[in-house]
Structure formats: structure tokens, C-alpha cells
Amino acid sequence: MNRMPIHQFFYIICLLIAHFSCTSPEPSGPMNILFIAVDDLRPDIGPYGNTLIKTPNLDKLGKTATVFENHYVQVPTCGASRCSILTGLLPKTTGHLQNSAFEKFMSEEPEGETPESMVHHLRRNGYHTVGLGKISHSVDGLLYGYEESPEGARPEMPYSWDEFIFDADKWGTGWNAFFGYADGSNRQGKKGQVAPYEMADVGDRGYPDGITADLAVEKLKELQAGDKPFFLGVGFFKPHLPFTAPKKYWDLYNREDIPLTAAPNIPENINRASLQNMGEFNQYKAGNERASLDTALSDEYSRKLIHAYYASVSYVDAQIGKVLDELERQGLADNTIVVVWGDHGWHLGEYRVWGKHTNFEIALRSPLIIRVPGTPARHVDGSHVVSSVDVYPSLMEWCDIPVDFPLDGQSLNTLLKEGNDPNRGNLAFSYFSKGITMRNERYRLTRYFRDQEPTVELYDHEVDPLETRNIAAEQPDVVASLMLLLEKGNTGLYDN
């Protein structure tokens, strides 16, 4: 009888250990969902190849989950992007492109046959639903102005939540906390006379996200003892402006090691109307310099801002780690789907822009990391394009909940389980600034409904991944073929 050489035997054992260590056990019973939304998080984190930034908790999650390399949001602004992922729908009107989308289309509507959100649909199907922090647009789920009291405010999503929790602590209100500094002050209270960053020598609870993480940890302990499956949405503020984080997270970096953008100039052959004027960034009037498309910020100040952004990302990574560790501690990890989602990207000086609000890759691409129990870890590479609207139908399929109403997304199930899905359209549509943009595995095509020329932009990601040169005029045949595909995403919102 032939015997297997001992080195081959141990090699096979090692392969089996590696496989099963990256595959969580099959779940028993209905699966819970932990949905973590992170504000203004671009894919500058470990699972996406940034080896300088310190994100150990997201790195750890990425090794046991599916990392979607080319995930795109539908709108590059907070409220509208969140409206799309929660409804599973592409924007149909210009009102759906505003931060007020929840207020306009959901908050005062009667409860209808079609659920208002995926959270509502889960609740109707036996889930206990809990929101914590910024899940929709308002940071505590209530509609009130930045300088108003939340007393008597109506909810943004009136039928979705069994519980909604937020602790504004020393800041007093949710919006004060969102724009808050370590001493309890905030941007609006200081009339904008604040810097767009802060490094305070405080603990994690010195800023709101540390408090939110602690609340999520306590809530998981309660949910573990419950008799229903749960949906727990946890919305973290950072790295949204102001870039504020405890000093220990700033200390993780040597500022001189932090690279500046490789695309500092305005792209060739575009109109500046395709960019933005940094109105949000320049509200922080005590910054060292004012951002402008006319002149780039100095290298010194740019590096300081990127340092602040990185520190904010490391801070929120630590908070995510607390929540994921508690999920493990409570014995819930093997029966809970985990979704980590960035609501859009953010320009860190690309094209002289500091902010979101463009139809470029930098503003539209964001992290999407999903761990489904019983599914092996994998990295879905850039040849597969996915959208935020795909999350809703995916969760329903994984939770075995029927959907008998239209959604615009397509389930990620096959892609997640097999790494490939030949039946996917492989297109992502996004909308902003009088434009529709489409991304496939190679190109980005953007069409603007405006007077300023050019109104069509084409970028070839095989040769220009930073989208530095519009080649639409040079490639009319490519534009014509892609324009037919772009029409699939034309929902008519610019028809009027």
C-alpha cells in the first residue's frame, strides 16, 4: 500500500485548517443582522490595501468576510445615500438627492403595504429592530434643525424601529454631538469659528462615537437574551468633519510618512461644474487655509488634514472593534450577518477638492464588507461592480424573507458564495449635480444635464484609475455603446 509522504499529509492538514478557520459555522435558526454605517469613509483602510492606516479591527473582519473591492453608493451625500440603501431603490426625483430625502418621502407618510425600509420589512417579519446613532440622516433618528431642540421632533423612519437610542452626553443634542468637540462645544454654537480637526487628550468617550460603541455593547447583551432575531444598526460619525479623535489615535502616525494625493490637479477636459466649491469644508472658519479650486492647499496643511482623517478612521475602527468583540463574547457571531458600509467616499485633495458631492470615483466608491455565517472569506475583485442598493435584496435572501415588491438592487448571494456571478449586470449607477454616472468593470461614463460643456465624461480605469483625464471626445464609439447602458439607470429624475 502506498503511503502519503508526511510532508504532503501536513500540507493538506494546513490547507484544511486555513479553509475552516476562514469559514464560520453554518447558522442555526434565523440570522441576526449587525449593520454598521460609517460616515464619509473612503476605502482607505487595511482590507482595501492601505498598509499605512491603522485599522486592525476592520483588517480582522476582512479576513473572515467578503470584501467588495468595487462598491458604489447611489448618491455622494449622507442622507440620500442612506435613503437608497435602506429602501433598495435608485433615486427617482431630484428630492431623492438631498439630505432631506427621509423628511420628504418617509417621515410623514402613512404606513403602506410596501415597507418604508429594509428595517421596516424585517420588523414586519418578526425581527426586533434597534437603531443607534446615525443610520438614516439625522444622528438620533429625529427631524430637527442643527440649532433646534429635538423636543417633540418626529422620527425620520416612523415604522422601522422598535427602539432608537442615542446619548448626546455633554453636547446636549444629537446635532451638537455630531459637530462636537471634546470640551462639549460644537460648530454651530461657535458660529463656525472652529478648526476642521481636533486632537484632544481624552479617552474614547471624549467624543460621541465612543459613547455609541458602549451603548451598542450593552444592547448586544440585552439582545442575546431576547427571543427574537434582531437587526441592530450602529451608525458612527467619524471620519465625518470635523476630523476629531483622541490624541492616542493621532499618535499612531508620523505625519511625514503620510502621502499626499497622486491626483492633485483638476482633471483634463472637464468643466469645473463637475467639481464642488467646498462649502461644507469652508464652514470651519478657524482652519489654517481656505479650500478653493483655484489654488491647492499647501502640502503642509494637506498632510495635516489627511493625518486628522486617518486618526478619525483609526478611532472609529477601535469602536467597531468593541462592537464586534462583544458580538463574539455573547456567542452571537456564528448566527449574525455583519455589514460594514461607508455611506460614500471623500476627496482628500484629489482635484483640489476636500469633501464629497461629486460624480467621481473618489466620492462614490466606499467600503462594503459583509460576513455571512457559513460562507468562506473572499475578496471580490474590481472586475465585479456592486451597489449599495444590492444590500437590501441580499439581506432578505440570507434571512429567507420574501420580497413581493420592486427593488432596484440585485442580490449579492452568488457573488459572495462563489466569487463570481455571470448573471449580474455588473453596472453601478450614481446621481448628483445634474448628472448620472455609470461604472462598469473598466469605464466610468458620466452624463450631465446642464449647459456647461462638456456634458459627457469618460474615464478608462485600465489606464487612468484616478480619473485624471476625460477622454469622451477621443472615444466616441465607446461613449455611444456605454450610453446605451447608462440609459438603464436613467430614472427620469432630470426630465423636469
N, C-alpha and C positions, 0 to 999 in steps of 0.2 A: 504494500500500500504506500502511495506517495504521500509524504508528509509536507505540509506547508512550511517553508522556511520561517524561522522565528521572527525575522525582521519584517516579513510580509504580514505575519499574524498581528504583530503590534501596530503595523501601519494601518491595517483595516480597523483595529480597535480604536485607534486615534481618530480615524475618519468618522466612525460611528459616534464617538463621544462628541466630536465637533458638531456633527449634524444635530444630535439630540439636545446639545447644550444651547443651540440657537432656535430650537423649536419648542414652544411651550406646550404643555399637555392639552389634550382635547378638553374643551369645557363641558361641564355637566349642568344641564338646566339652562334657562335663559341667560344671556350675557348682559352684564352691566356695561355702561359706557362712561369713560372719563374723557371729556373733551376739554382740551387746554388751548385757549386762544391767547396769542401773544401779539401785542400791538406794535406795528412798524418793524417787524422782524424780517430782515432780508436773509437770504440763505448764506450768510457769512458765519457759519458755525461748523463745528467739527464734522458732523455727518455729511456735510457738503464739501469737504475738502480744505477748509481753512484750518491750517495747522498752528496758526499763531493765537487765535482767540481761545479763551479758556471756557469750554462748555462741557465739563466731564459728565454731567448728568444726561444731557442730550446725546453725547457720544455713546454712553452706556445704553440708552434707549435705542439708538440707531443700530446697535449691534444685535438687537433682538426683535427688530421691527422691519417694516418696509419703508425705505426712504425713496420718495418720488423726486427724482432729480429735476424734472421739468414740470413743476406745478405752477399754475397761473390763477390768480384771482380774477374776478369779473370786473371789478371797479377799484381803482387805486386810491380809495379813500375809505375811512374806517366804517362809517355807518352803512354805506351802500354795499361794501364788500361783505359785511356781516349779514346784511339782508339777503344777498344772493345765496350764501352758503346755507343759511338757516331755512330758506324757502325752497332751495334747489332750483331756482329759476334765474334765467338771464334777465337783465333789466329791460323793461318794456316801454318805459317813458323816461323823459329827462328827470322826472322826480325820483326815479329809482337810482339816479347817480348822485344823489345828495345824502349828506349825513342825516337828514330829516326823513329818510325813507320809511323808517319804522313809524314815525309820527304820522306821516301822510297816508300810509297804506295799511296800517295794522292796529294802531293804538285805540282807535275809536270805532273799529268795525265790529259788527255783531258776530258772534261765533257762528261760522258757517259749516257746511258739510265738508268742505276741504279744510284741513287743519292750517292754522296760520304759520306753522313752522314745523321742522322735524321734531323739535322738542314737544310740541303740542301733539303730534302724531304718536310719539312714544307714550306720552301721558295717557292718551285715549286707549292705548294698548297695554295698560297695566303697569307702566313704569312710574316710579316716584322720581320727580324731576326737581333738581336743585340747581339754582344759579348762584354764582359767587363772583363778584367783580364785573368786569366789562365783557359781556357776552354779546349783547346787541350793541347799540351805540352808547346809550347812557351808562355811566360807570356803575350805577346801582340799580339799573333796570327801570328807572323812573324818568318822566319827562319834565324837565325844568331847566331854566336858563343857567348859564355859567355863574351868574351872580345872584341867583334866586334861591329861595328856600325850597327844599323838597317836600315840605309840609303840604299834604293834600294832592301831591302830584300823581298823575295816572301812570300806570305801567305801560312800557313800550310793547310788551307782548302779553296781553291780558289773560290768555288762556293756556299759556305754555308751562307755567311754573307752579309746582306745589309749594316751593319755598324759594325766596330770593334773599340773599344775605350779603351785607356789606358793612364793614366797620370803618367809618370815616375818622375815628380817633381824634387826634388833636386838630385836624383840619376842619372838622365840623360838618362839612357836606361832601358828597361824592365828588363833585367837580372841583372843589377846593383841594381834595386829596389828589385828584388826577394831575393837577398842575402844581402840586405841593412841593415844598422844600422842608428840610429837616427841622427847622425851627417852628414849623406849624404855619408858616406864611404860604402864599400862593401867588401865581402870576397875576390873576385878575385883581386880587386885593392890593398888590403892589403896582397896579396900573401899568404893567408891562416893564417896570424898571427892575428887571431881573436878568440874570445870565441864562443862556440855554443849557446850562450844565451846573452840577454841584457835586463836590466831594466832601462829605461830612464824616467825621469820625464817630459814627453811630453803629449800632447793631442793625440786623436785618429789619427789625420792626421800626427803625427810624424812618423808613419810607413805607408807603401803603402796601406794596406787594409782599413784604414780609408778614404783615398782618393777615393779608388774604391767604397766604400759604398756611399759616397757623389755623385759620378758620377751616380751610379745606381738610387739614389733618384731623381736626376734631370732628368734622362732618363725616369723614370716612369711617371713623369709629362708630358713629351712630348708624350709618347706612349698613355697615357689616352686620348689625344685629337686626336689620329690618327683614320683613317678609316679602318684599317686592324687589324685582330688579330695579336698578337705578340709572338715571342719567345725571351725572354731576358735571356741570360746566364751570370751569375755573378760568376767569379772564384776568391776565396780568397786564399792567400798564406799560412797564418798561419793555423795550427801549424807546417808547414814545417820548417826544420832547416834554419837559426838559430832561436832558440826559443826567439823571440824578442817581447816585449809587453810593453806598457806604465806602469809605476810604479803602477798606481791605480789598475791594474788587478793582479799584484803580491801581492798587499796589501790585496787582498781578502782572502788570505790563511795564516794560521800558518804552517810553514814548518814542524814542528814536528808532525802535525796531518796527514801529507800525507803518506800513506802506501807505502812500497816497494813491488816489485812483489812477489807473492806467488810461483813463479816458477823460482828461481834464477840460477838453475843448468842446465847443458846440459842434454837433455832427455836421458834416458837409452836406450841402444840397437840401437843407431843410429851412422852413420858416421858423422864427423864434416863437411863433404862436403855438408850436408843438411842445414847447417847454413851459415853465411857470415862473412867476415872479417872486417866489419865496415869501409870500405874505405871512404864512404861519411861522417860519423861522425868524423873520424880522420883527415879530411881535415881542421877542425877547430883546428889549432895547439896551440892556446893560452888557451885551456881548462885546467882544473886542472889536469885531468888524461887522459890517452890514453886507449881506449876500446880494449879488447882482449878476445878471447875465453879461453885463458889460465888462466886468473885471473879476477874475477868480480871487477867492480868498487867499491870503498868504499861506505858504506851506506850513509855517509855524502854527497858525491858528487852525488850519485844516487838520493838522495832525492832532492838535489838542481836542478838537471836536470828535475825531474818529476814536481817540483814546476814551473820551467820555461815552461814546456809543458802545464801544467794546466793554467798558466797565459795567454799563447798564445791562448788556446782554449776559455777562457773567453773573451779575446779581440775580437776574430773573432765572437763569439756569439753575442757580442754587435753590431757588424757591420751587421750581419744577421738581428738582431732586427730592425735596422734602415730601412733596405730594406722592411721587412715585414710590419712595421708600415706605411711606405709610400704607400704600396700596399693597405692597409686598407683606408688610408687617401684619396687616389684618387678614392675610390669606386670600385676598381678592384678585391678585394679579392673574391667576390662571382662569378666571372667569370674567375678565373685564377687558373690553376693547379700549385701547388708549389711542387718542388722536391728538397730535400736537400740530397746530396750524398757525401760520403767520397771516395776518389779515391783508398784508401787501408788503412790498419792498420799500426801499428808502434810498434816495440818492445821497451819497456821501461825497459830494463834489463832482460826480460824473456830469459832464456838460455844464459845469459851474452851478449845478442845481443842488440845493440842500433841502430835501423834502420828498414827498411822494407826488401824486397829482400829475403824472404824465402817462403816455401810452407806450413808454419804452420798457424794455426787458427789466431794467433795474427796479422800476416801480411795480411791475406786475408779477414778477416771479417771487415766490415766497416758499418757506419750508412747509412740507406736508409729510409727517411721519406717522405711520399707523401700525399699531401692533394688535393683531387679532389672535387670540389663543388658538393653538393648534396649527398655526401657519409658520413656516420657516422664514427666517430673516432673509431679506434680499434688498438689493439696490436696483431700482428701476431706472435705467439709464436715460439719457437725453433723447433717445430715439422714440420714446413714448411720452406723449404730451397729455397731461391731465389737468382738470379744472376743479375749482372749489365746489361747483355745483354737482360734481360727481360724488361728493361725500354723503349727501342725503340718501340717494338710492343704495349706496354701498352699505351704509349702516342698517337700512331696513332689510337688505338681503341677509346680512350676517346675523341679524336678530330674528330672522324668519317672520317679519311683519309685512303683510301685503300692502301694496300701494295701488289704489284704484283711481288715481287722479294724475294728471300730467306733470312730469318733472323734466327739466332740460338736461340734467346730467345723465351719465351712464355709469353703471356700477363698475367699481374697480376690482371686483372679486376675482375674475380670471387673471387679471394683470398681477394682483397681489399673490395669488396662489401659484401661478405658473411663470410669472415674469414676462409674459407675452400675451397679447390678445389681438388676433388678426381681425376681429370683428369691430374693434374700436375705430371711430372716425379719426382719432389722432389729431384733433384740432382744438384749440382753446381760443375763445372769443372774449375780448375785454372792451370796455367802453369808457370814454371820458373826453372832455374838452372838445365836444363836437366831432368826435372820431370813433371809428370802430377799428379795432386791430385784431389780427388773427395770427396765431403762432402754430406752425406745424413742426415736424422734426428738423427742418432745415431753415425755413424762412419766417420772417415777420413781415406781414403786409398790413399797412395802416391806411385807411381812407378817411379824410376829414371832410366834413360838410360845412365849409367855411369859404370865405372869399380869398384869404391869403394863400398864395401859391408858394410851393407846390402843395397839392392836396392829397397826393399819394406818396407813400414812403415804402421802400422795400429794403430789407436788410438780409444778407446772406450769412447765416451763423456759421457756416463752414469756414468762411474766410474772415468774417468780421463779427465775432461773438459779442463784442462790446457795442455794436450798432453805432459805429462812428461815421458811416458814410451811406447816405441814401442813394441807391443805385436804380431807382424805379425808371428813370429816363433812359438808362442804358440797357434795361432788360424788359422791353415792352411785352415780349411773348410770355415771360414768367409772370409779369403783372396780370396779363389777361387771363391766364389759366388759374392763378390764385384768386383773382377777383370773383370767379365763379364760386369758389369755395367760401370766400368771405361773405357772399350773399346768404349763405346758410345761417349765418349769425346775425343777419340784419333783421332785428325785431321791430323795425319801424319807429324807433324812438326819436329819430331825427326827421321824420316825414313832415311834421308840422312846423 
